[in-house]
C-alpha cells in the first residue's frame, strides 16, 4: 500500500525513531480482524469460537479471527465482526445496567451493540446516525443483536441537544474522522486524505462535542474517540475540551500491554492528556485508535426533564392501536409469548413497536426504530417480526419448533419446508442449535416462510 508522501513526512517528524516501524506496519502488514460474542444470547457461539485465533486480552467478549457472514452464529446475532482496537472503546465507556446512554455517531453499530451488551439490555440506549442509509444499517445490526431497549434515531447532534438537555448518564462520540487508523483495512480512505483534511475534521468534531456536552448529566461520562492518528483530531481536541469546558475533567484510562498514552507534546503540553490512550498498529494487534474519557463534574443541579420542542401540532393518539389491532396482538402474545410484557406499544403505520422505558415521547425526533420491532399488522392478522424472534430466548416462548441446519438453510433462502411431527397450526419460534432464528407459520405440516426477502441468501 502506497501512503501519501505528506502523510509519511508528517509522522516521521512526529514519531522520530518510531516512524519506520509505524509506517511499515501501516503499509506492509495486513489488517487484523476480530469479533465479539453476544452475552445477551443463550450460550456461546462455539462453532465460530472454535475457529478463532485467540482472545482479545482487553475485551472479555472479544476474539481475533474472521467471521462467516452467512453462518448461523452471525445471521442470528450471536457474534459481531469488529476490529479489535475498536472494541476497547465500549469497555472504556463502561455503561451500567439501567443507565441512559447515547451513541452519537453510531453506524454501523459495532460500538452500539457492545454498549447495550454491557448494559445487559437494561436502561435506554439511543443510537444515532445523521446519514439515513447508514442509520438503516445501524438499525438492522441492532435488531440482529436482539436488543429490546434501544431507540435508533436519524438526527443531527444540534437537533438532539434540543430534545435531550442534560439527559444522558454516558455519551460516546466515536467521531467521523480522517480515518488514518483504518488505512490498511480500508485503503480507499487514502484517496480522501490531504494535509488539511485532519484540521477540517477537527472543526466538525468540535461542533459534535459541543452538542454532546449539552446532553450530559452532571457527573456523567463523555468518551471521545477516533480511528485516526492525527493530533489535530485527538490530543488537540481533548485539550480544546479542557480549555473550553472547565467543568470537564479527564479520567485516566487503563492501558493494557501494547497501548500508548496520549502525547501532550502533540497539543498544548497539558499533562492531563496522558490519561488518554493511543492504539498504534506497530505496538498492538489491531488498527489505529485514540480514546479519551471525561467526567462532567459540575455540581449544578440541572433539570433535564423539559425538552425544547419543534413547532409542531401534536396529534392525539397518534401511535395508538385500534381495538382490532390490540386484540390481534394480544391473541398472538397469549399463544406464543405469554410472559412478554411490553412497556409501551407504538404503531408506526402498520408496524408495531415496543418503546422502552426512559424515553417518554418521540414526536420531535426522526426515528428509524422506536424500540423493539414486534411485527406487522396485515388484513385481519398480525405477523411477528424477525427482530422479535432474535430478541427471544427459547424459554421465552411456549410454541417453538426445532429445525436442523438443512431446514435453516431452506428458511434463510426463503423456502417452505415440511415437518413430520403432528403439531397444531399457528406461529412458531424456529430454533436451530439453540439459536432462535425467526418465526414460521405452520399450516398442515408445512412451515410457511416469513424470513424478510431483503435478507435471504
C-alpha positions in Angstrom: 0.0 0.0 0.0 1.4 3.4 -1.0 1.0 6.1 1.7 0.9 9.8 0.7 4.3 11.4 0.9 2.9 14.2 3.0 1.5 11.7 5.4 4.8 9.9 5.8 6.7 13.2 6.3 4.2 14.2 9.0 4.6 11.1 11.0 8.4 10.9 10.5 8.5 14.3 12.2 6.0 13.4 15.0 7.3 9.9 15.8 11.0 10.2 15.1 12.7 6.9 15.8 9.4 5.1 15.9 8.4 6.2 12.4 9.9 3.4 10.3 8.2 0.7 12.4 4.9 2.6 12.3 5.0 3.2 8.6 6.0 -0.4 7.9 3.1 -1.8 10.0 0.6 0.5 8.3 1.8 0.0 4.7 3.1 -3.6 4.6 1.3 -5.6 7.2 -2.3 -7.0 6.9 -5.2 -5.6 8.9 -6.3 -7.5 12.0 -9.9 -9.0 12.1 -11.9 -9.8 15.2 -15.3 -10.5 16.5 -17.3 -10.1 19.8 -19.7 -12.7 21.1 -23.2 -11.6 22.3 -23.7 -12.1 26.0 -27.4 -11.4 25.6 -27.8 -14.8 23.9 -28.4 -18.2 25.4 -24.9 -19.6 25.2 -21.6 -19.3 23.4 -21.2 -19.5 19.6 -18.9 -22.5 19.8 -18.8 -23.0 16.0 -17.2 -19.6 15.4 -15.1 -19.6 18.6 -13.5 -22.9 17.6 -12.1 -21.1 14.5 -10.8 -18.1 16.5 -7.2 -17.1 16.6 -7.2 -16.2 20.3 -8.8 -13.9 22.8 -8.5 -10.1 22.8 -6.9 -9.5 26.2 -8.7 -6.2 27.0 -12.2 -7.3 26.0 -13.8 -10.2 27.8 -16.1 -11.0 24.8 -13.5 -10.3 22.1 -11.7 -12.7 19.8 -9.3 -12.5 16.9 -10.4 -14.1 13.7 -12.6 -13.9 10.6 -16.4 -14.2 10.6 -18.5 -16.0 8.1 -21.3 -13.6 7.4 -23.7 -16.4 6.3 -23.1 -18.6 9.3 -25.9 -19.4 11.8 -23.9 -17.5 14.5 -23.7 -14.3 12.5 -27.2 -14.3 11.0 -28.8 -14.8 14.4 -26.7 -12.1 16.2 -24.6 -14.4 18.4 -21.4 -12.6 17.1 -20.5 -9.2 15.6 -17.5 -8.7 13.4 -15.4 -5.9 14.8 -11.8 -4.7 14.5 -10.0 -5.5 17.9 -8.8 -1.9 18.6 -12.3 -0.5 18.2 -13.6 -3.0 20.8 -11.7 -1.2 23.6 -13.9 1.9 23.2 -17.0 0.2 24.6 -15.0 -1.1 27.5 -13.9 2.4 28.3 -17.4 3.8 28.1 -18.4 1.1 30.6 -22.1 1.7 30.7 -24.1 0.2 33.6 -27.5 -1.6 33.5 -30.3 0.9 33.9 -28.4 4.0 32.7 -29.4 6.3 29.8 -26.7 6.1 27.2 -26.2 7.9 23.8 -24.0 6.7 21.0 -24.0 9.9 19.0 -22.2 8.7 15.8 -23.2 5.1 15.9 -23.2 3.5 12.4 -22.6 0.7 11.5 -23.3 -0.4 15.1 -20.3 -2.2 16.4 -19.9 0.0 19.4 -23.7 0.3 20.0 -24.1 -3.5 20.2 -21.2 -3.5 22.6 -22.7 -0.8 24.8 -26.1 -2.5 25.1 -24.4 -5.8 25.9 -22.5 -4.2 28.8 -25.8 -2.6 29.9 -27.3 -6.2 29.9 -30.0 -4.7 27.7 -31.4 -2.8 30.7 -32.0 1.0 30.7 -32.0 3.0 27.5 -29.6 3.3 24.6 -30.2 5.9 22.0 -28.1 5.0 18.9 -27.9 8.0 16.5 -26.6 8.4 12.9 -27.0 11.5 10.9 -26.9 9.8 7.5 -30.0 8.0 6.6 -28.6 5.0 4.7 -26.0 4.4 7.4 -28.7 4.7 10.1 -30.7 1.9 8.4 -27.6 -0.3 8.5 -27.3 0.6 12.2 -30.9 -0.3 12.9 -30.5 -3.7 11.1 -27.4 -4.6 13.1 -29.0 -3.7 16.4 -32.1 -5.7 15.5 -29.9 -8.8 14.8 -28.2 -8.3 18.1 -31.5 -8.8 19.8 -31.8 -5.6 21.9 -35.1 -4.5 23.4 -34.1 -1.2 24.9 -32.5 0.6 22.0 -34.0 3.5 20.0 -32.4 4.3 16.7 -32.5 8.0 15.6 -31.5 9.8 12.4 -30.8 13.3 13.6 -28.1 15.9 13.7 -26.3 16.5 17.0 -27.8 20.0 17.0 -31.3 18.7 16.9 -30.7 16.0 19.5 -29.4 18.6 22.0 -32.7 20.4 21.9 -34.6 17.2 22.8 -32.2 15.8 25.5 -30.8 18.6 27.6 -28.6 17.1 30.4 -30.4 13.8 29.9 -27.7 11.0 29.5 -25.5 9.3 32.0 -22.9 8.4 29.4 -22.3 9.6 25.9 -20.0 8.1 23.3 -18.7 10.2 20.4 -16.8 7.9 18.1 -16.3 10.8 15.8 -16.3 10.9 12.0 -12.6 11.5 11.3 -9.8 11.4 8.7 -9.6 7.6 9.1 -5.8 7.3 9.2 -6.0 4.4 11.6 -8.1 2.4 9.1 -5.8 2.9 6.0 -4.7 -0.7 5.8 -8.2 -2.1 6.4 -9.9 0.4 4.1 -7.2 1.6 1.6 -9.8 3.7 -0.3 -9.6 6.2 2.6 -6.2 7.2 1.4 -7.7 8.8 -1.7 -9.6 11.3 0.6 -6.6 12.3 2.7 -4.7 15.5 2.2 -2.6 17.5 4.7 -5.5 19.8 5.5 -8.1 17.1 6.0 -7.4 16.4 9.7 -7.9 20.0 10.6 -11.2 20.1 8.7 -12.4 17.0 10.5 -11.3 18.5 13.9 -13.5 21.6 13.3 -16.6 19.4 12.6 -15.7 17.2 15.6 -15.7 20.2 17.9 -19.3 21.1 16.9 -20.4 17.5 17.7 -18.6 17.7 21.1 -20.3 20.9 22.0 -23.7 19.4 21.3 -22.9 16.2 23.3 -21.8 18.1 26.4 -25.2 19.9 26.5 -26.8 16.4 26.7 -24.7 15.1 29.5 -25.9 14.9 33.1 -23.8 16.4 35.9 -21.4 13.7 36.9 -21.9 12.0 33.6 -19.2 10.4 31.4 -18.2 11.5 27.9 -15.9 9.3 25.8 -14.4 10.9 22.7 -12.7 8.5 20.3 -11.4 8.5 16.7 -9.9 6.0 14.3 -7.1 8.4 13.3 -3.6 9.1 14.4 -3.9 12.9 13.7 -3.0 15.1 16.7 -5.4 17.7 15.4 -8.3 15.4 15.9 -7.0 13.6 19.0 -4.9 15.4 21.7 -5.7 18.8 20.3 -9.4 18.2 20.6 -9.1 16.7 24.0 -7.1 19.8 25.0 -9.8 22.0 23.5 -12.5 20.4 25.7 -10.4 21.1 28.8 -9.8 24.7 27.8 -13.4 25.5 26.8 -15.4 23.4 29.3 -13.9 23.9 32.8 -16.4 21.6 34.3 -15.0 18.7 32.2 -12.2 16.6 33.8 -10.2 13.9 32.1 -10.3 10.4 33.6 -7.4 8.0 33.3 -8.0 5.0 31.0 -6.4 1.7 31.9 -3.5 0.9 29.5 -3.1 -2.7 28.6 0.3 -4.0 27.3 0.9 -2.5 23.8 -1.3 0.6 24.4 0.3 4.0 24.4 -0.6 7.1 26.5 -1.8 10.3 24.9 1.0 12.7 23.9 0.8 16.2 25.5 3.6 17.4 23.2 1.3 17.0 20.2 -1.1 19.5 21.7 -0.5 22.2 24.3 1.7 20.2 26.7 -1.1 19.7 29.3 0.0 16.6 31.3 -3.7 15.6 31.7 -3.6 14.4 28.1 -1.5 11.4 29.2 -4.8 10.0 30.6 -5.9 9.3 27.1 -5.0 6.1 25.2 -3.4 5.6 21.7 -3.5 2.3 19.9 -0.8 2.1 17.3 -0.5 -0.9 14.8 3.2 -1.3 15.4 2.6 -1.7 19.2 -0.7 -3.6 19.3 -2.5 -6.3 17.4 -5.1 -4.1 15.8 -5.7 -0.9 13.8 -5.3 2.7 14.9 -7.4 4.4 17.6 -7.5 7.2 20.1 -9.7 7.2 23.2 -10.2 9.9 25.8 -12.6 9.9 28.7 -14.1 12.9 30.6 -16.4 13.4 33.5 -18.8 16.3 33.6 -18.0 17.5 37.1 -20.4 20.4 37.7 -22.4 20.2 40.9 -25.0 22.4 39.4 -28.4 20.8 39.5 -29.9 20.7 36.0 -33.5 19.7 35.2 -33.3 17.6 32.0 -37.0 16.7 32.0 -38.1 19.6 30.0 -37.4 19.4 26.3 -37.4 22.1 23.7 -40.0 21.1 21.1 -40.2 21.9 17.4 -43.3 23.8 16.5 -45.5 21.0 15.5 -49.1 20.3 16.2 -49.5 17.2 18.2 -51.9 14.5 17.1 -53.9 12.8 19.7 -53.4 9.0 20.0 -51.0 9.2 17.0 -49.4 5.9 17.8 -52.3 4.1 19.4 -53.7 0.8 18.3 -57.2 0.2 17.2 -59.3 -2.3 19.2 -58.9 -4.9 16.4 -55.2 -4.5 16.4 -55.0 -4.8 20.2 -57.0 -8.0 20.0 -54.8 -9.4 17.2 -51.6 -8.7 19.1 -52.9 -10.0 22.4 -54.0 -13.2 20.8 -50.5 -13.7 19.3 -48.9 -12.8 22.6 -51.0 -15.1 24.7 -50.5 -18.1 22.4 -46.8 -17.7 21.6 -45.0 -15.4 24.2 -47.4 -15.2 27.2 -44.8 -13.9 29.6 -43.8 -11.0 27.4 -44.8 -7.7 29.0 -44.5 -4.7 26.6 -43.6 -1.3 28.1 -45.5 0.9 25.7 -46.9 -0.2 22.4 -46.5 2.2 19.4 -47.9 1.9 15.9 -45.9 3.3 13.0 -48.2 2.9 10.0 -48.8 -0.8 10.2 -45.6 -1.6 12.1 -45.8 -2.3 15.9 -43.0 -1.4 18.3 -42.4 -1.6 22.0 -41.0 1.8 23.2 -38.5 1.2 26.0 -38.9 3.0 29.4 -36.8 6.1 29.8 -38.0 7.9 26.7 -41.4 9.5 27.1 -42.1 10.9 23.6 -40.8 10.7 20.1 -42.9 13.3 18.2 -40.0 15.6 17.7 -37.4 13.1 16.6 -36.6 11.4 13.3 -36.7 7.9 14.5 -36.0 4.7 12.5 -36.6 2.2 15.3 -38.5 3.3 18.4 -37.5 0.3 20.4 -38.2 -3.4 19.6 -40.0 -4.1 16.4 -42.7 -6.6 17.3 -44.3 -7.1 13.9 -46.7 -6.0 11.2 -50.5 -5.8 11.0 -51.9 -7.2 7.8 -55.6 -7.6 6.9 -57.2 -9.3 10.0 -53.9 -10.8 11.2 -50.6 -10.0 13.0 -47.3 -11.2 11.6 -44.4 -11.2 14.2 -41.1 -9.7 13.1 -37.6 -11.2 12.8 -36.4 -8.6 15.3 -38.8 -10.1 17.9 -37.6 -13.6 17.2 -33.9 -12.6 17.7 -34.7 -10.8 20.9 -36.2 -14.0 22.4 -34.6 -17.0 24.2 -36.0 -20.5 23.6 -37.6 -20.5 27.1 -39.4 -17.2 26.3 -42.0 -19.0 24.2 -44.4 -21.9 24.6 -44.6 -22.5 20.9 -41.2 -23.4 19.4 -40.1 -25.7 16.6 -36.6 -27.3 16.4 -35.2 -27.1 12.9 -32.0 -28.7 11.7 -29.2 -27.0 9.7 -30.7 -28.0 6.3 -34.1 -26.7 7.3 -32.5 -23.5 8.5 -30.8 -23.1 5.1 -34.1 -23.6 3.4 -35.6 -21.0 5.7 -33.0 -18.2 5.1 -33.3 -19.0 1.4 -37.0 -18.1 1.6 -38.3 -21.7 1.0 -41.1 -23.6 2.8 -40.3 -26.9 4.4 -42.3 -29.7 6.0 -42.1 -31.4 9.4 -43.0 -34.9 10.4 -44.4 -34.1 13.9 -48.1 -33.6 14.2 -48.4 -30.1 15.7 -51.3 -27.6 15.8 -51.3 -24.9 13.1 -50.1 -21.4 14.0 -47.0 -19.4 14.7 -43.8 -21.0 16.0 -40.4 -19.6 17.0 -37.9 -21.5 14.9 -34.8 -22.7 16.8 -31.7 -24.2 15.3 -29.0 -25.5 17.6 -30.4 -23.3 20.4 -30.4 -20.2 18.1 -33.8 -18.6 17.7 -33.7 -17.7 14.0 -37.2 -16.4 13.1 -40.9 -17.2 13.0 -42.6 -19.7 10.8 -46.3 -20.3 10.4 -47.3 -24.0 10.5 -50.1 -25.0 8.2 -51.0 -28.7 7.8 -47.4 -29.8 8.4 -45.8 -27.2 6.2 -43.8 -24.3 7.7 -44.6 -21.1 5.7 -41.7 -18.8 5.3 -41.7 -15.2 6.7 -37.9 -14.5 6.6 -37.5 -11.0 5.2 -37.0 -11.0 1.5 -34.1 -8.5 1.6 -32.1 -10.7 3.9 -32.5 -14.0 2.1 -29.4 -15.8 0.7 
